[in-house]
Amino acid sequence: MKGGGNMTTYEALSLIAQFSLVFIGMLTLTVTIVVYINKKK
């Protein structure tokens, strides 16, 4: 991370965006697994 003061907000937003993408991916994976297990029963 460079010391440019203007990039702080953009870096924070991109970090939040990456985290939310990972969170959505994990959530989708969990739901898919649960549905798959329920269908097998």
Secondary structure, DSSP 8 states (H G I E B T S, - for coil): ----GGGHHHHHHHHHHHHHHHHHHHHHHHHHHHHHHHHH-
